[in-house]
């Protein structure tokens, strides 16, 4: 994955717009891969689902807590992506009180499929979802890759460790923006 570009897709998002009025002042807004990644050095992490235990208890809040440390290493944005629609992702972000981490809804799984990380989770009643991974992406190019071991359809467990905020922050601190990044070993 290192050296590859992230897939070009269009995301269907919902954004707050007071001009809409009413009890649900949101409107649809399409955002592209370039809107999220062009000209930025970002941490992208993807997980099986909003509101799920490991994602909600450790990974998402951990990245929120690590935001200042990541920014000190030259990270411009932190994105959490999941194969969930914008309604679900927005409510999850709200329930988590996020301010630093921005959520990306990949409702149809197009981005996740393009990353080669779409797996079936029919054994849990989820259908197609993302395998847990993280990357440091510089202007659309993957410069570091972290993936949980054992990627497969209908995995019996939910491995977590390689994509932890602590592991990513450690890599960013050792490879701040402007330095020559050491390639991260790809784990399969």
Backbone as JSON, one array per atom type, in Angstrom:
{
  "sequence": "XXXXXXXXXXXXXXXXXXXXXXXXXXXXXXXXXXXXXXXXXXXXXXXXXXXXXXXXXXXXXXXXXXXXXXXXXXXXXXXXXXXXXXXXXXXXXXXXXXXXXXXXXXXXXXXXXXXXXXXXXXXXXXXXXXXXXXXXXXXXXXXXXXXXXXXXXXXXXXXXXXXXXXXXXXXXXXXXXXXXXXXXXXXX",
  "N": [[0.81, -1.2, 0.0], [2.03, 1.19, 0.62], [3.09, 4.1, -0.99], [1.09, 4.02, -2.85], [-1.82, 5.66, -4.19], [-4.73, 7.03, -2.63], [-8.07, 5.86, -3.32], [-10.11, 7.46, -5.82], [-13.1, 8.77, -5.07], [-16.56, 9.75, -4.58], [-18.09, 11.07, -1.8], [-21.12, 10.89, -0.01], [-22.33, 13.22, 2.02], [-23.78, 14.67, 5.01], [-24.36, 17.91, 6.04], [-24.5, 20.41, 8.56], [-26.7, 23.12, 8.21], [-27.95, 26.06, 8.84], [-29.61, 27.59, 7.27], [-31.36, 25.85, 6.14], [-33.24, 25.37, 8.05], [-35.9, 24.41, 10.38], [-36.43, 21.37, 12.36], [-34.38, 19.66, 11.67], [-31.78, 20.74, 10.54], [-30.04, 20.09, 8.16], [-28.2, 19.44, 5.15], [-27.61, 17.72, 2.05], [-24.3, 17.13, 0.94], [-21.87, 16.66, -1.44], [-18.65, 15.35, -1.22], [-15.33, 14.94, -2.31], [-12.58, 12.62, -2.73], [-10.34, 14.24, -3.13], [-11.19, 16.57, -1.78], [-10.88, 15.82, 0.86], [-8.18, 14.9, 1.05], [-6.28, 16.23, -0.63], [-3.37, 18.12, -0.76], [-2.84, 17.88, 1.95], [-1.53, 16.45, 4.97], [-2.49, 13.65, 6.47], [-4.01, 11.57, 9.02], [-5.64, 8.63, 8.5], [-8.05, 6.48, 9.63], [-9.76, 3.42, 9.6], [-12.6, 1.49, 10.38], [-14.69, -1.24, 11.61], [-17.37, -0.44, 12.29], [-19.6, 2.24, 13.21], [-20.5, 3.07, 16.55], [-19.8, 0.58, 17.57], [-18.23, -1.64, 19.99], [-15.2, -1.74, 20.42], [-14.4, 0.25, 18.66], [-15.79, 2.52, 19.6], [-15.05, 2.7, 22.26], [-12.25, 2.62, 22.49], [-10.64, 3.14, 20.03], [-11.67, 5.42, 18.43], [-12.08, 7.52, 20.49], [-9.46, 7.52, 21.4], [-7.93, 8.5, 19.23], [-9.02, 11.05, 19.12], [-8.08, 12.07, 21.56], [-5.36, 12.05, 21.0], [-4.95, 14.09, 19.22], [-3.57, 16.63, 19.47], [-0.92, 15.81, 19.8], [-0.52, 14.48, 17.37], [-0.87, 16.62, 15.6], [1.37, 18.11, 16.28], [3.29, 16.61, 15.04], [2.93, 17.26, 12.45], [0.5, 16.59, 11.29], [-2.36, 17.39, 9.51], [-5.06, 16.77, 9.56], [-7.38, 14.44, 11.02], [-9.01, 11.58, 10.13], [-11.81, 9.5, 10.44], [-13.06, 6.7, 9.01], [-15.82, 4.76, 7.94], [-17.86, 2.04, 6.81], [-20.59, 3.13, 6.84], [-23.59, 5.1, 6.73], [-24.01, 8.7, 6.27], [-25.81, 9.79, 8.14], [-25.65, 8.04, 10.35], [-22.87, 8.21, 10.91], [-22.62, 10.94, 11.55], [-24.23, 11.12, 13.87], [-22.82, 9.41, 15.53], [-20.37, 10.79, 15.78], [-21.31, 13.05, 17.1], [-22.29, 11.88, 19.5], [-19.88, 11.08, 20.58], [-18.66, 13.43, 21.12], [-16.84, 14.72, 19.42], [-14.21, 16.86, 18.32], [-11.77, 17.18, 17.09], [-11.32, 14.91, 15.43], [-12.56, 14.05, 12.3], [-15.37, 12.62, 10.7], [-15.86, 10.29, 8.06], [-18.28, 9.23, 5.89], [-18.63, 6.21, 4.32], [-20.78, 4.99, 2.92], [-21.61, 3.24, 0.82], [-19.4, 1.73, 0.55], [-17.47, 2.18, -1.41], [-14.94, 3.55, -1.33], [-13.62, 1.99, 0.58], [-13.6, -0.5, -0.71], [-11.99, 0.19, -2.89], [-9.62, 0.54, -1.53], [-9.03, -2.02, -1.04], [-9.92, -3.21, 1.26], [-12.42, -4.09, 1.95], [-14.51, -6.28, 3.62], [-16.59, -9.14, 4.34], [-19.0, -9.27, 6.88], [-21.01, -10.96, 7.63], [-21.45, -12.88, 9.54], [-21.91, -11.44, 11.81], [-24.11, -10.07, 11.17], [-23.66, -7.72, 9.84], [-22.99, -7.36, 7.13], [-21.2, -6.08, 4.26], [-18.21, -4.57, 5.32], [-15.53, -2.47, 6.6], [-12.23, -3.71, 7.0], [-10.16, -3.33, 9.84], [-7.92, -0.73, 9.64], [-5.19, 1.64, 9.35], [-3.68, 4.65, 8.14], [-1.07, 6.88, 7.18], [-1.42, 9.58, 5.2], [-0.18, 11.5, 2.63], [-0.89, 14.19, 0.8], [-2.68, 12.65, -0.7], [-1.2, 10.34, -1.17], [-0.25, 7.24, 0.18], [1.83, 6.98, 2.89], [2.46, 5.61, 5.14], [1.43, 2.53, 6.54], [-0.86, 0.61, 8.37], [-2.23, -2.3, 9.56], [-4.62, -4.52, 10.89], [-3.92, -7.89, 11.85], [-4.87, -10.96, 10.12], [-6.89, -10.52, 8.22], [-9.97, -11.29, 6.81], [-13.03, -12.59, 5.44], [-15.96, -12.71, 7.47], [-14.66, -12.86, 9.97], [-13.87, -14.33, 13.06], [-13.1, -12.9, 15.28], [-12.17, -9.58, 16.48], [-9.52, -8.13, 15.81], [-7.28, -5.84, 17.4], [-4.85, -3.41, 17.77], [-2.51, -3.0, 16.16], [-3.46, -0.79, 14.81], [-3.84, 1.14, 16.66], [-4.27, 4.36, 18.25], [-2.0, 5.11, 19.7], [0.09, 3.69, 18.51], [0.1, 4.79, 15.92], [0.58, 7.49, 16.5], [3.12, 7.26, 17.57], [4.58, 6.53, 15.28], [4.2, 8.86, 13.72], [5.46, 10.78, 15.34], [8.1, 9.92, 15.13], [8.51, 10.38, 12.49], [8.13, 13.16, 11.55], [6.36, 15.76, 9.7], [8.09, 16.95, 6.87], [10.36, 15.53, 7.37], [12.3, 12.77, 6.17], [10.36, 10.17, 5.65], [10.39, 7.02, 7.21], [9.67, 3.95, 5.76], [6.74, 2.22, 6.76], [6.44, -1.04, 7.92], [4.51, -3.26, 6.09], [1.73, -4.95, 7.2], [0.04, -7.98, 6.91]],
  "CA": [[0.0, 0.0, 0.0], [2.86, 2.39, 0.68], [3.38, 4.65, -2.32], [-0.14, 4.05, -3.65], [-2.73, 6.78, -3.94], [-6.05, 6.62, -2.16], [-9.01, 5.81, -4.45], [-10.91, 8.65, -6.11], [-14.53, 8.51, -4.94], [-17.4, 10.85, -4.09], [-18.77, 10.71, -0.56], [-22.39, 11.58, 0.24], [-22.3, 13.66, 3.42], [-24.81, 15.58, 5.5], [-23.73, 18.99, 6.8], [-25.42, 21.33, 9.23], [-26.91, 24.36, 7.47], [-29.07, 26.75, 9.5], [-30.51, 28.13, 6.24], [-32.36, 24.83, 5.86], [-34.29, 25.58, 9.06], [-36.63, 23.26, 10.87], [-35.81, 20.58, 13.43], [-33.27, 18.88, 11.14], [-31.16, 21.67, 9.59], [-28.91, 19.49, 7.44], [-28.36, 19.28, 3.7], [-26.64, 16.83, 1.41], [-23.14, 17.76, 0.29], [-20.91, 15.68, -1.93], [-17.23, 15.66, -1.04], [-14.51, 13.98, -3.04], [-11.3, 12.24, -2.14], [-9.48, 15.43, -3.12], [-11.62, 17.48, -0.72], [-10.34, 15.34, 2.13], [-6.76, 14.55, 1.1], [-5.39, 17.03, -1.47], [-2.56, 19.15, -0.12], [-2.82, 17.7, 3.4], [-0.93, 15.24, 5.56], [-3.58, 13.23, 7.36], [-4.14, 10.21, 9.52], [-6.91, 8.01, 8.15], [-8.25, 5.16, 10.22], [-11.03, 2.85, 9.2], [-13.01, 0.5, 11.36], [-15.86, -2.01, 11.18], [-18.68, 0.19, 12.38], [-19.94, 3.24, 14.22], [-21.18, 2.62, 17.76], [-19.37, -0.75, 18.0], [-17.49, -1.5, 21.25], [-13.79, -1.36, 20.35], [-14.33, 1.51, 17.93], [-16.32, 3.61, 20.42], [-14.43, 2.75, 23.59], [-10.81, 2.81, 22.44], [-9.99, 3.7, 18.86], [-12.1, 6.79, 18.12], [-11.69, 8.47, 21.52], [-8.0, 7.58, 21.47], [-7.45, 9.43, 18.21], [-9.43, 12.4, 19.55], [-7.16, 12.46, 22.62], [-4.02, 12.19, 20.44], [-4.97, 15.1, 18.16], [-2.51, 17.63, 19.62], [0.34, 15.13, 19.55], [-0.43, 14.25, 15.92], [-0.67, 17.93, 14.97], [2.77, 18.49, 16.52], [4.07, 15.87, 14.07], [2.63, 17.74, 11.1], [-0.76, 16.06, 10.76], [-3.33, 18.46, 9.28], [-6.42, 16.3, 9.84], [-7.56, 13.04, 11.4], [-10.27, 11.11, 9.57], [-12.32, 8.18, 10.78], [-13.91, 6.24, 7.92], [-16.51, 3.5, 8.17], [-18.92, 1.73, 5.85], [-21.85, 3.56, 7.45], [-24.09, 6.29, 6.06], [-23.71, 9.97, 6.91], [-26.68, 9.98, 9.31], [-25.05, 7.27, 11.44], [-21.55, 8.77, 11.25], [-22.81, 12.23, 12.23], [-24.73, 10.88, 15.22], [-21.73, 8.82, 16.3], [-19.45, 11.88, 16.1], [-22.0, 13.87, 18.12], [-22.32, 11.14, 20.77], [-18.51, 10.99, 21.07], [-18.18, 14.78, 21.42], [-15.62, 14.95, 18.63], [-13.89, 18.19, 17.79], [-10.57, 17.08, 16.24], [-11.48, 13.85, 14.43], [-13.69, 14.23, 11.37], [-15.84, 11.33, 10.22], [-16.13, 10.16, 6.63], [-19.21, 8.14, 5.63], [-18.42, 5.43, 3.09], [-22.0, 4.2, 3.0], [-21.67, 2.18, -0.18], [-18.15, 0.97, 0.6], [-16.64, 2.36, -2.61], [-13.57, 3.87, -0.94], [-13.08, 0.81, 1.26], [-13.33, -1.49, -1.76], [-10.83, 0.69, -3.63], [-8.44, 0.33, -0.69], [-8.83, -3.45, -0.9], [-10.14, -3.55, 2.66], [-13.82, -4.46, 2.16], [-14.71, -7.67, 4.03], [-17.95, -9.5, 4.75], [-19.19, -9.54, 8.31], [-22.34, -11.56, 7.71], [-21.54, -13.64, 10.79], [-22.4, -10.51, 12.83], [-25.27, -9.37, 10.63], [-23.24, -6.4, 9.37], [-22.8, -7.27, 5.69], [-19.85, -5.61, 3.91], [-17.62, -3.56, 6.22], [-14.09, -2.28, 6.47], [-11.28, -4.3, 7.92], [-9.55, -2.27, 10.62], [-6.6, -0.29, 9.17], [-4.88, 3.06, 9.5], [-2.63, 5.09, 7.21], [-0.7, 8.29, 7.09], [-1.6, 9.92, 3.79], [0.38, 12.81, 2.31], [-1.39, 14.68, -0.49], [-3.32, 11.54, -1.41], [-0.32, 9.18, -1.27], [-0.07, 6.52, 1.43], [3.25, 6.95, 3.26], [2.59, 4.62, 6.22], [0.29, 1.62, 6.5], [-1.03, -0.2, 9.56], [-3.39, -3.17, 9.33], [-4.76, -5.6, 11.86], [-3.66, -9.19, 11.23], [-5.94, -11.94, 9.96], [-8.0, -10.03, 7.39], [-10.75, -12.31, 6.12], [-14.48, -12.47, 5.58], [-16.59, -13.36, 8.63], [-13.64, -13.11, 10.99], [-14.49, -14.68, 14.34], [-12.77, -11.91, 16.31], [-11.97, -8.2, 16.02], [-8.19, -7.78, 16.3], [-7.02, -4.41, 17.6], [-3.55, -3.12, 18.36], [-1.66, -2.4, 15.13], [-4.06, 0.47, 14.35], [-4.15, 1.97, 17.83], [-3.79, 5.74, 18.17], [-0.66, 5.18, 20.26], [1.03, 3.19, 17.49], [0.16, 5.76, 14.82], [1.24, 8.68, 17.04], [4.54, 6.93, 17.68], [5.16, 6.63, 13.93], [4.19, 10.27, 13.31], [6.5, 11.47, 16.12], [9.39, 9.51, 14.59], [8.55, 10.79, 11.08], [7.33, 14.39, 11.42], [6.29, 16.39, 8.37], [9.34, 17.57, 6.47], [11.45, 14.56, 7.49], [12.2, 11.67, 5.21], [9.63, 9.12, 6.37], [10.8, 5.63, 7.11], [8.5, 3.15, 5.4], [6.15, 1.33, 7.77], [6.31, -2.41, 7.43], [3.13, -3.62, 5.8], [1.29, -6.16, 7.89], [-1.1, -8.55, 6.2]],
  "C": [[0.85, 1.26, 0.0], [3.24, 2.8, -0.74], [2.16, 4.69, -3.22], [-0.97, 5.27, -3.28], [-4.07, 6.24, -3.44], [-7.03, 6.68, -3.33], [-9.8, 7.11, -4.59], [-12.39, 8.27, -6.07], [-15.24, 9.8, -4.51], [-18.17, 10.33, -2.89], [-20.04, 11.53, -0.42], [-22.44, 11.94, 1.73], [-23.5, 14.54, 3.73], [-24.1, 16.63, 6.34], [-24.8, 19.9, 7.38], [-25.48, 22.63, 8.45], [-28.16, 25.03, 8.03], [-30.06, 27.33, 8.49], [-31.6, 27.14, 5.88], [-33.54, 24.99, 6.81], [-34.92, 24.28, 9.52], [-35.86, 22.48, 11.93], [-34.6, 19.76, 12.96], [-32.53, 19.71, 10.09], [-29.89, 21.14, 8.93], [-29.25, 19.41, 5.96], [-27.31, 18.29, 3.2], [-25.51, 17.65, 0.82], [-22.21, 16.65, -0.16], [-19.51, 16.22, -1.71], [-16.44, 14.57, -1.73], [-13.27, 13.62, -2.24], [-10.39, 13.46, -2.07], [-9.88, 16.43, -2.04], [-11.02, 17.08, 0.63], [-8.81, 15.27, 2.16], [-5.81, 15.49, 0.35], [-4.69, 18.12, -0.66], [-2.47, 19.03, 1.4], [-2.04, 16.44, 3.76], [-1.89, 14.81, 6.65], [-3.35, 11.82, 7.91], [-5.55, 9.77, 9.15], [-6.97, 6.69, 8.91], [-9.65, 4.71, 9.89], [-11.32, 1.66, 10.1], [-14.32, -0.15, 10.95], [-17.2, -1.3, 11.3], [-18.81, 1.21, 13.49], [-20.69, 2.57, 15.36], [-20.79, 1.2, 18.21], [-18.38, -0.61, 19.16], [-16.03, -1.03, 21.14], [-13.63, 0.01, 19.7], [-14.73, 2.69, 18.82], [-15.6, 3.77, 21.75], [-12.95, 3.1, 23.52], [-10.32, 3.61, 21.23], [-10.4, 5.15, 18.58], [-11.74, 7.77, 19.23], [-10.18, 8.6, 21.68], [-7.4, 8.52, 20.45], [-7.84, 10.87, 18.56], [-8.45, 12.92, 20.61], [-5.75, 12.72, 22.09], [-3.9, 13.32, 19.43], [-3.83, 16.11, 18.28], [-1.14, 17.02, 19.33], [0.53, 14.89, 18.05], [-0.2, 15.56, 15.18], [0.78, 18.39, 15.13], [3.71, 17.77, 15.55], [3.74, 16.23, 12.64], [1.38, 17.17, 10.48], [-1.78, 17.19, 10.7], [-4.75, 18.06, 9.65], [-6.37, 14.84, 10.24], [-8.95, 12.64, 10.93], [-10.58, 9.69, 10.03], [-13.32, 7.79, 9.7], [-14.55, 4.91, 8.29], [-17.55, 3.3, 7.08], [-20.25, 1.88, 6.6], [-22.29, 4.81, 6.7], [-23.81, 7.54, 6.88], [-24.57, 10.23, 8.13], [-26.06, 9.28, 10.53], [-23.72, 7.88, 11.86], [-21.69, 10.09, 11.99], [-23.3, 12.04, 13.66], [-23.65, 10.27, 16.11], [-20.74, 9.91, 16.72], [-20.04, 12.76, 17.2], [-21.97, 13.17, 19.48], [-20.93, 11.03, 21.41], [-17.93, 12.36, 21.44], [-16.92, 15.15, 20.66], [-15.45, 16.42, 18.27], [-12.7, 18.1, 16.84], [-10.74, 16.05, 15.12], [-12.73, 14.14, 13.6], [-14.08, 12.86, 10.82], [-16.14, 11.39, 8.72], [-17.08, 8.98, 6.44], [-18.93, 7.48, 4.28], [-19.57, 4.45, 2.98], [-22.08, 3.05, 2.01], [-20.4, 1.35, -0.22], [-17.23, 1.16, -0.59], [-15.18, 2.65, -2.28], [-12.9, 2.64, -0.34], [-12.74, -0.29, 0.26], [-12.09, -1.09, -2.55], [-9.53, 0.54, -2.85], [-8.13, -1.16, -0.55], [-9.11, -3.95, 0.5], [-11.59, -3.9, 2.97], [-13.91, -5.95, 2.48], [-16.17, -7.89, 4.36], [-17.96, -9.75, 6.25], [-20.61, -10.05, 8.52], [-22.53, -12.34, 9.0], [-22.03, -12.77, 11.95], [-23.64, -9.76, 12.37], [-24.95, -7.99, 10.09], [-23.25, -6.27, 7.85], [-21.4, -6.77, 5.4], [-19.41, -4.46, 4.83], [-16.14, -3.43, 5.95], [-13.35, -3.14, 7.47], [-10.6, -3.14, 8.63], [-8.13, -1.98, 10.08], [-6.42, 1.18, 9.47], [-3.76, 3.38, 8.51], [-2.29, 6.54, 7.49], [-0.67, 8.58, 5.6], [-1.1, 11.34, 3.56], [-0.03, 13.2, 0.9], [-1.94, 13.54, -1.35], [-2.48, 10.29, -1.56], [-0.12, 8.54, 0.1], [1.42, 6.43, 1.73], [3.51, 6.02, 4.44], [1.31, 3.81, 6.27], [0.29, 0.73, 7.74], [-2.31, -1.02, 9.37], [-3.43, -4.25, 10.4], [-4.53, -6.93, 11.17], [-4.93, -10.02, 11.06], [-7.1, -11.5, 9.09], [-8.66, -11.17, 6.64], [-12.23, -11.99, 6.27], [-14.93, -13.24, 6.82], [-15.58, -13.76, 9.7], [-14.32, -13.33, 12.35], [-14.16, -13.69, 15.45], [-12.53, -10.55, 15.66], [-10.6, -7.74, 16.52], [-8.01, -6.26, 16.38], [-5.69, -4.24, 18.31], [-2.65, -2.42, 17.36], [-2.16, -1.02, 14.7], [-4.42, 1.39, 15.51], [-3.62, 3.39, 17.64], [-2.35, 5.87, 18.68], [0.39, 4.74, 19.23], [1.19, 4.2, 16.36], [0.89, 7.02, 15.3], [2.74, 8.46, 17.2], [5.23, 7.06, 16.32], [5.25, 8.08, 13.48], [5.29, 11.04, 14.05], [7.9, 11.15, 15.58], [9.59, 9.98, 13.15], [7.75, 12.07, 10.89], [7.35, 14.94, 10.0], [7.61, 17.08, 8.09], [10.53, 16.64, 6.62], [11.28, 13.53, 6.39], [11.6, 10.48, 5.95], [10.25, 7.75, 6.12], [9.6, 4.8, 6.76], [8.04, 2.27, 6.56], [6.03, -0.04, 7.16], [4.83, -2.72, 7.22], [2.82, -4.94, 6.46], [0.08, -6.7, 7.15], [-1.82, -9.54, 7.05]]
}
